[in-house]
Amino acid sequence: MKTFRLIETVWVGTNPYTGYKVKVNIKNGSKCIVTVYTRKSNLYNQKECNCLYCDTTGTFSCEYNNHTITGKIEGNTMTLTDEYGTYTLTKK
C-alpha cells in the first residue's frame, strides 16, 4: 500500500488492556492524529503525532505521550503495539 493511499484514512478499535477506544487518522505521509476515548466514550486524549511509514513493509512508528507506538498495516487491518501491548484496529 503506497503512502498516498493511506492519507485521510481512519482506523478504529478498542485497546483490550485499558478498555479505551482508539482512533488513528492518517493526515498525510508524516502526520497522524491519535484520539483515545474512555469506556464511556468521553474524550480522554488527542494528539497530532509525527509518524514514519514504510511503503515496502507496511510498518510505521510514531510518538504518543512520550511512548513509541509501532505497527503494521495489512489490507484493512492495523496492528498497534503501545506501552500496554499489541492490539488491532480496522479501517473505517
VENUR-V590549 format. One line per field, one symbol per residue. psi: psi as a letter, one per 30 degrees, with the letter a starting at -180 (. if undefined). A space follows every 10 residues. Layout:
psi: ???
//
This chain:
psi: klefffkglk klakjfffgk kkkkjjeafg klkkkkklfg gkkekkkkkk lkkjeefgll llkjhgkkkl akkjbgkkkk jafeaklkll k.
//
